[in-house]
Amino acid sequence: MIIINGEAIPAETLSLTDYLTTHGLRPERIAIERNGEIIPRKTYDRVTLVDGDKLEIVHFVGGG
């Protein structure tokens, strides 16, 4: 299983970019922590999610 923001999803070979695209998440508006480490945005396309990964995805919200 892969845990994303506390929700378990089945483990399968999945790129981080594919996950973001499928869920309508724009890379320029989020930050991602994987297994306790921040993933640099420029490397999202090279990251593959694997069984046991734990991700936290944080959305930036503008305001005034």
TORMI-583004 format. One record per residue (C-alpha): x, y, z. Coordinates in Angstrom, 3 decimals, decimal comma, padded with zeros to 6 digits. Layout:
REM TORMI-583004
NODE  X  Y  Z
NODE  X  Y  Z
...
//
This chain:
REM TORMI-583004
NODE  X  Y  Z
NODE  000,000  000,000  000,000
NODE  000,938  003,605  -000,563
NODE  -000,330  006,158  001,946
NODE  -001,172  009,600  000,567
NODE  -002,384  012,198  003,073
NODE  -003,458  009,376  005,374
NODE  -005,406  007,474  002,692
NODE  -004,201  004,041  001,583
NODE  -004,136  003,267  -002,125
NODE  -003,081  -000,017  -003,735
NODE  000,627  -000,226  -004,477
NODE  001,357  -000,298  -008,172
NODE  004,093  001,069  -010,355
NODE  003,016  004,661  -010,685
NODE  004,992  007,767  -011,406
NODE  004,401  010,762  -009,193
NODE  003,607  012,862  -012,269
NODE  000,946  010,349  -013,370
NODE  -000,643  010,447  -009,912
NODE  -000,709  014,250  -009,896
NODE  -002,184  014,430  -013,396
NODE  -004,849  011,827  -012,625
NODE  -005,934  013,769  -009,538
NODE  -005,843  017,214  -011,168
NODE  -003,009  018,486  -008,985
NODE  -000,837  021,249  -010,414
NODE  002,831  020,792  -009,457
NODE  003,430  024,530  -009,161
NODE  000,763  024,788  -006,434
NODE  001,809  021,919  -004,160
NODE  004,656  020,628  -002,029
NODE  005,229  016,924  -001,475
NODE  006,941  015,068  001,341
NODE  007,800  011,417  000,734
NODE  008,854  009,236  003,648
NODE  009,830  012,312  005,647
NODE  011,789  014,098  002,907
NODE  010,683  016,949  000,653
NODE  010,691  016,017  -003,044
NODE  012,151  018,818  -005,177
NODE  009,565  019,907  -007,751
NODE  012,052  019,582  -010,612
NODE  012,353  015,836  -009,885
NODE  008,619  014,961  -009,819
NODE  008,826  013,396  -013,285
NODE  011,589  011,011  -012,145
NODE  009,895  009,782  -008,946
NODE  008,172  006,388  -008,955
NODE  005,843  005,532  -006,091
NODE  006,487  002,136  -004,509
NODE  004,878  -000,102  -001,903
NODE  005,393  001,352  001,572
NODE  005,724  005,003  000,489
NODE  004,045  007,608  002,680
NODE  003,305  010,943  001,037
NODE  001,942  014,196  002,338
NODE  000,767  016,609  -000,338
NODE  000,223  020,205  000,736
NODE  -001,684  022,697  -001,450
NODE  -000,695  026,358  -001,490
NODE  -003,639  028,679  -001,067
NODE  -003,483  032,335  -002,014
NODE  -005,152  034,952  000,057
NODE  -004,957  038,441  001,230
//
